[in-house]
Amino acid sequence: MPAIHKLPEVLINQIAAGEVVERPASVLKELMENSLDAGSRAVEVQLTQGGIKQLRISDDGCGIDQGDLGLALERHATSKIASLEDLEAVGTMGFRGEALAAIASVARTQITSRTPDAAHAWRVTERAREPVPAALNGGTVIEVEDLYYNTPARRKFLKSDATEFGHCDDVFRRVALARPDVGFQLSHNGRLTLRLAAGDAERRVREILGDEFMTHSRRVEVDAGAMRLSGFAALPAYARANRDAQFFYVNGRFVRDKLIQHALRQAYADILHGARHPAFVLFLDMDPAGVDVNVHPAKTEVRFREGRAIHQFVFHGLTRALASPLQHVTPVAEAAEIPYYTGPTEQGRMAVEEPRQNNWPQRSLEEQGDFRGSAAGFPENSGNFRPATFSRPASSGAVSHAMLQSLAARGSAGSLPAQADPTRAAPLGYALGQIHGVYVLAQNESGLVLVDMHAAHERILYEQLKHVLEGAPSVQRLLIPAVFNASKIELATAEEHADTLNRMGFDVAPAGPHELAVRSVPALLGRANVSELLRALLAELRDFPATEVIAARRNELLATMACHGAVRANRQLTLPEMNALLRDMEATERADQCNHGRPTWTQLSMSDLDKLFMRGQ
């Protein structure tokens, strides 16, 4: 073996650069974050050939003193931290003092800077570390040219100019989203690409993600002591095929953390199809001492010291924001001005009818073998149609049928009375009629509302079924305990979380040095593969504060029951039944989407209708 020797400083820097500087976008990220740490109010980025040939960034920040300029290009030289206590509570974007040294080791680098009290600016390069006088009004200008000029093997891994510019553009937008109070400008090959004026968060999000995102988004504002979650979360109607519209920031730093990703996925689980990805711009502000940002070279991963609390805070905060029923509908200001509800009149206007009595089949579900007629809130109708037949879900069990029967017994209790309360706001308005037995037409103050009655009723039933199952789960004892091999980690997790498992309906105990025995499971999951289910459950209990495996399995079953129980197409509804559906939608969480992520209703404003008929043009 060769003798141990110390590596040259240049080689050390180039090794470090391989971790920090992957491509021009990595350089841009580090330099933009330095500009923000300097208190800049305006940042200008100029790129040539995707940033490979040249990357120039200028700001109006505090600048760098003449005596510090030479140190700025040295490894582990920084003004951000000075002790371990500072490192454990980092409040700036940069702190390691590695980025500029790494960049200077693989590219021709020049820094020009001037502090407010300096007579003139000073300049250093990667070769000449002694500052020389230069011309600059204020702030700092950093120029990086010929990236990887001295390491041809690394340069071959760079893509085309257009591809590298695309990555730079993504980084530019990510940084700009976090600081709406700062103005940004991006140019490529001498042409202005994007200019963002300083403003508020909503304006910045609209400028970067567009009007469509804002139209389909809900504002998130949640506070809990020292933690705050804010931003915008898009509804499933804006779901994407990829994750290109997902932005999550911790104390202004863009991160991709598996704990956070899990909380976000679970918040959307009930309203988004599994193959689609949600869109959001969310900011988590917390005590810097509660998060460790020194775990990844690019600082895109973090570790939370109270991961369970963070997970629950993000999950519940986003869930509440998405669950707010019909938040974006303009409420009716003066019900007396509504022309579509008048009650019976001599002019013959369409009136709200008296709700009829329920005509539910008298035979029990067990006698019928299926669920005939209509589901909760929709009594059997006496029109010229055939009642839908709802097959019994194979794994629902008698308890589930009892719940459906209980819901069905409610009948049309939610229907409007013959004379509606004229002071009651109705965001979805009042029904006018049906289109081909599929869509309900309603009129509200804004214009025309179209409702997919099956999708809407499916969501209502699903939320009702979940409400029925709240509280302690029903438990099914196993005649023969399910015994399976378990690893040391699984045995330890089962022992540590024994109380949690018991509250979920699982009776789990060691059956040997390498075995676990399951003596009871939740009744709804009685037909599930016990060993597979418990392994997945233990795996999540190790990583996340509260497992969602049981809830996910239960919700899959309830979604199937709700889909089969919802009113079907070609079902002719009376006006009271349609209005009952609209009122239930207004009171139901997540009523904007069905269980599969499809929208349940849409609004056509009067201006939209006027455009269709060219009124006023």
N, C-alpha and C positions, 0 to 999 in steps of 0.2 A: 504493500500500500504506500502511496506517496505520503510525504510528511505533511502534517497539518500546517497551514499557513493562512494568513489573513488576506482576504480579498481586497483588491484595489478599490478605492472610493468610487471611481467611475463605474466599475462593474456592480458595486453594491447599489448605486443609484439606479442603474439600468434594470437590475432584478426587481427593485421596488417599483420601478415604472411599469413593469409588466403586470403588477397587481392594480395599480392606480390608473394608468393610462392605457386603456384598451383600444380607444379610437378617438377621433377628434371630439366626439360628443362627451367623452370623459374629461378632456381638457376643458371644454366649455363649462361643464357643470362645476368643476373646482374653481374656475376663475370667476364665474358669476356668483357663487356663494361667497367668495372672498370680497367681491364688490358689495354685497349686501351686508356682510359683517362690518365693512368700513362705513356704514351709515349712508350709503348712496341713495339719492332720490331719483337718479336717471342713469340708466345703463344702456350702452350702445354696443352691439355685436356686429362685426363685419367678417364675413367668411369668403374665402377664395378656394374654388375647386373642392367644395364640401368640407372645408376646414383643413384639408391635407396640405395644401400649398401655404395657406396663411389663415390664422385666426387672430383677430384683433378685437380686444374688449376695452372699452373706456368707460370711466365712471366719474362722478363728482363727489366721491367720498372724502374721508379725512386725509387720505394720502399717507405716504411712508416717509419718515425722516431720513435725511441723508445718511446718518450713521447706521440706520437699520437696513438700507437697501441691499448692501452686500450680504448681510445675514439672511435676507429673504430667500435667497437661492440655496441656502445650506439646509441639509437634512435636520429634522427635529428642531428647527428654529421657528418659534411662533410667539405671537403676542397674546394668544387666546387663553392659555393655561400656564400655571407655574408650579402646581403641586397636585398630589393625588386627590385632594379634596376638590380641586377645580375640575379634574377629569371626571369625577363621579357626579358632577352637577353641571355638565357642559350646557351652556345656553347659546352658543354660536354654531354656525354651520361647519366651519373648519376648526381644527384644534390640534392636529397631529404635527403640523409643520413639515409634511412630506410632499405635498402636491407640487409646489413650485420646483423643488429640487428634482423630483421625478420627471417633470415636464422638461426642465432644462437639460436633463441627461439624454433625452431622445429627440430634441428639437432645438432649433436656433431660437433662443428666447431673449427678449429685451423688455425691461421694465423702466418706464418713465413715470415719475411721481413728484407731486408738489403738495406740501402741507400749507394750510392757510397763512401761517406766519413766515413762510420761507420767501426769500427774495426772488428765487427762480426755481425751476424744476431740476431734478437730477436723474441720471440714467445709468443703468448697469446692464450687462449682458451675461450670458452663461459663460463666456470666455473671460471678459474683463469685469471682475467683481468690484473694482474700485469705481465709485460713482464719479461721473463727469457731468458738467453743467448741460442743461437742455432747456428747450422752450415748451411750456405747457401752462395753461391758465390755472389749472387746479385739478385735484383728484389724481387718478392713476390710469395709465394706458399700458396694457401688456400685449405684446405681439409675439405670437408663436408661429414659426415658419418651418416648412419642410419636416413635418412630423415623421419620425423614424428614418431620417436621412442617414444616420450612422448605424442602423440595424436593419439592413435590407430584408432579412428573413421575416422580421415582424411587419415590415411595410407591405409585403406580399399578401398578408392576411386582410389588409384593408380592402373594402369593396369599391364600387364605382363612386364617382363624385356625387351623383344623385342620391345613392343609397346613404352615403355618409352624411350628406346634408339633411336627409330625412331624419336620421338619428339626432343630429344637432338641433333640428327644429323641434323634435319631441322634448329634448332636454330644456330648450329655451322656454317652451310652453309650460312644462312642469314647474320650473323655477318661477316663472311669471305668475302662475296661478296662486302660488303661496304668498306673494307680496303685491296685492292690488294697489298699495299705497306708493309703489315705485313705478316710474315710467320706463318702458323697455322699447328697444328698436332693434330689428334684425335685418341685415342686408346680406345678399349672396351674389358674388361676382359683380359687385357694383350696383345691384338693383335692390331697392327696398322691398322686403318681403312681408314684414309685419311691424306695425307700430302700435303700441299699447300705451295710452295715456294713464296717468295715475288716477285712481278713482276708488269705488267701493268694490266689495267682493262680488256682488251680483253682476255688476257691469263687466268685471274682468272675466267671470265665468261665461257670460254671454258672448263676449268677444272671442274667446278661445274655443268653446264648445258649440256655440251657435244658438239661435233662437229656438230651434226644435228641442234641444235638450232642456232649456229653461221652461218651455211650454209643458213638457211632460215631467217636470221635477217638482219635488216638494222641499220646502226649506226645513232644515234640521237645526234645532236649537235646544240643547240639553245641558243643564248645569247640575253638578253634584259636588259640592265642596270645592276642592282645588282642581277638579276636572271639568272640562267643557268640550262638548262635541257640537260642531257647527258645520254648515255647508249646505249642499244640495244633493238629494238622492232622486234619481229618475224612477218613474213608475215602469212596470214591465212593458208597457207599450213602446218604450224606447230601448228595450233590451237589444244587445249586440251579439254578433256571432263570435267576437273575440273580446279581449280585455283592454282595448285601446282607449276606453273612456272611463277608466278606473283610476282615481287619484286620491290617495290617502296620505295625510301629513300628520306627523307628530311634532309638535312645537315648531311648525314651519318646515320640517324636513320631510321630503317625499320618501316613503318607506314601503317595502313589501314584506309584511310579517305574517307568518302562518297563523298565529293566534288571531290577529285582526281579520285576516281573510276568512277564517272559520266563522267568526262572529258575523261578518257581513253576509256570507253564504246562508247562514241559518236565518238571518233576518229576512232574506228574500225567499226562503225555501217554500213558503206557502203560496207565493204569488207568481213564481217565475218558473218557466219550463226548464228542465234540467240541462238542455242543450244550449241555452242562451246565457249570456252574462249580463249582470246589471251594470248600470252606469252611475257614477257618483263622484262628487268632489267633496271630501270631508276633511275637517281639521280637528285633531284632538290636541287640546292644550292642557298641559299638566305640569306638575313640579318636575323640573329637569333631573332632580335627584332620584325620581322614580323610574327612570328609563336609562338603560345603558346603550349608548350609540357607538361604542368602541368595540364592535363585534364583527365588522365586515370592512374590507379595504375600501370599498366604494361608499360605505356608510348608508347603504340602502336597507340594511337589516338592523333591528334593534331587539333588545331583551327588556321585558318589563319586570320590575321587582315584585309587583302585585298583579301577576298575569290574570288570575281568576277575576279580580275586581274589574280590571280593564275589559276583559272579555264580556262580562255581564253588562257593564256600563254601555259599551258600544252596541251590543246586541239589543238590549232593551230600549236604548235611545232611538236607534234606527227603526226598530219594530213599531214603536209608538208613532213615529213620524209617518211611516208608510200605512199604518192602520187607521189614521184619522179619516173618518168617513167623508168622502166627497168634499175634501178640503178646498179644492180649486174651483168649485162651482159658486157663481155669484148668487147669494141668497136673495129671496124675494123681499124687496124693501117694503112695499105696500101691497098686501094681499087684496085690498079693496080695489086695486087697479087691474087685477088679473081678469082679462075678458073671457077666459076659457072656463072658469067655474062660476056659475051663476045660480045653480039650483034649478028646479023646474020653473020654467017661465012660459008665458003665453007666446013669446016670439019663436018658440020651438028650438031654442039652442040645446046643444047636447048637455044633458044634466047628469049628475052623479046619481046612480041608482041606489036604492036601498039594498044593503047587503043581504043575501039570502041565507037561510039556515044551511048547515052542513048536511050533505047527503052521503056520508061515508058508509061503505059496506059494513054490515053488522057482523059478518063472520070474522073470526080472529085470523091473524096472519098464519098461525100454525095450521088452521083449517084450509086456508086458501092455498098455501104453498108459495105465494108470491104477493107482491104489493100492488094492488089494483087501484084504479082511480087516480087521484092526484096526491101530491106530497103536501107538506105543511103549508097552510095558508091558502090552499087552492081547493075548494070543495068540488065535488063531482058536478060537471056542467051538463045542462040539458040541451046541448046543441046537436047538430047532425054530424057528429064525429064519433070515433071509436076511442074509448079511454085507453091510455097507454098502460102497458104491463111492465112492471119493474121486477126483474129477476132477483132472487135472493142471492146476495154475495156469498160465495162458497165458504168463506172463512169468518163471516160476521158473528155467528153464534146467536143464541137466543137473546142475550142481553142487548145486542145491536138491534134486533127486530123489535124488542120492547121499546127501545129508544125511538125508533122510527114511528111506532104506533103511538107513542106519547106525543111526538111532534105532530103527527097527523090529527090527533084529537083536538089540537088547537083550532083546526078549521080556519075560518076566515076572521078570527078575532082581531087581526091587524087591519081589516078593511076600514075604509073611511065610513063614517056615519052618513046618513042621508044629507045632512047639512054640515059641511066641513067647517072647521073653525076658521073664520076669515082672517084672524090675526096670526095664524100659524105660518111660519116661513116654510116653504117647500122648495128646496134647491132643485129637485128634479121636476117640479111642477105637477100637473095633473093630466091624466091619460085622455087621449082623444080617440084612440082606436088601435087596431092591429094591422100589420101588413103580412098577408099570406100565413097567418098563424105563427109567425116566427119573431117579428119585431113589434114592440110596443111603441107607439107614438105618443109623446107627451109635449105639453107646452109649458115653458116657464118664462120668467121675465126676460131672459136673454134671447129666447127664440124657440127652436124645435129641438127636442131630445129624442134620440133613437135608442132603444134598449133591446139587447138580445135577451129575451126572457129566460131561456134555458140557462145561459151562462150566469145571469144575475141570480136566478133562483138557486143554482148550484152553489154559489158562494154563500148565500144566506143559510142554506141547509147545512153546509159544511161548518160554518161558525156556530150554528146552534148545536150541532152534534158535539163539537169540541167543548162547548159550554156545559153540556150534560155530563161529560166525562171528567170535568174538573174535580179535584179533590183526590182522595185516596183511591188507587186503582183496585179493581176487582182482581182477586188472586185465584189462580187455578193450581191446586195441588197435583203433583205428578204421582201417578200410581207407583211407578218405578223411577227412582231418582236417575237423572241423566248424569253419568260420570264420564269425564274426558280428561286426557292428559293436559297438564298445564305447566308452563315454564315457571322458573323462580320469580320472574317479574310479575307474571299473572297471579301467582299465589300471593305475593306481597300486596299487589293492587287490590285483590279481593278482600284481603284482611284489613287493609287501610280504609277501604270505602265500604265496609260491611253495612254501615247504617244507611248510606245512600242507596245501595242495592236493595236493602230491605224496604225502604220507602217506595221504590219503584215496583215492588212486587216480587222481587227475587229472593229466594232463600238459598244462599250459597254457603258452603262450608268445605274445608279440606277433607278429602277422602283418603289421603295418603300423602307421602312425601312429594309426589309429582302428579297429584290428581285433585280435581275439584268436583263436588257433587252439587247438583241443582235439584232442589226438592219442590220448588214452586216457581211459577212465572206469572206475569200479568195475563189475565184472562183473554184479552184481545189478541195476545200473541201465543196462544196455546198451541197453534199448529206450526209455529216457526221452528227452524232448526236451532235447538237450544244451545248446543255447543258453539255453533257459528255466531249466533246472536250474542252470547256472553263474551266470546273472544273480542268481537268488535266493540262491545260495551267497555270491557276492561282497557282496551287500547285507547279509547277516547278518554276514559277517566284518567289515564296517565298524563295526557297532554292538555286537556281542556277542563275548565272549572266545573262544568255540568254537562253530562252527556246529552246528546240530542238523538241518539240511536233509537230509544224507545219512542220518543215523540214522533220521529220520522216514520217508523213502522206503523204506529197508531194512525198518524195523519194520512198515510197512503191508503189504509183501509177506510177511514172516514171519507176521504175524497171519492173513493169508488162508490161508497154508499150514497153520498150526496149526488153524484152524477146520475146514478140509477134512479134516485128519488126525485130529481128535479123535473119540473114540468117540461113536456116534450114539444117539439115543433108540431104545427098543425093543431095545437090545442086552442080552442076558441075560449077566450076569457071575457068575462063581463067587465064593465068599467070599475066596479068596486074591487074586483080581483086585481086588475091592472094597478089601480091606485094603492092597494095593499102591498103589491110588489115594490112600487116606488118608495113607499114609506119605509118598508123593511130595508131597502137598499140604503136609504139615508141614515138608518140607525145601525147598520152593519159595518164592522171594520173590514177594510180591504175590499169594499164593494165595487171598486173600480175594475177589478179583474176577477175572472173565475179561477178555479184551482189550478188550471193549466197555463195561466199567464195571459189569457186572451182578454181584451177589454170587454166590459159588459155594457157600456153605453158610450155615446158620443153626443156632442153638442153642435148644432148648427145655429149660429147667431143670426140675427136679422140681417146684418151686413153680408154674411155668407149667402143667405137666401136672395138678397137684393142683387148680388153679383151674378147668381145663376140666371136671373131674369133681366139683367142689365138695367135695373131700376136706377134712376139718377145719373145715367151715363149719356 
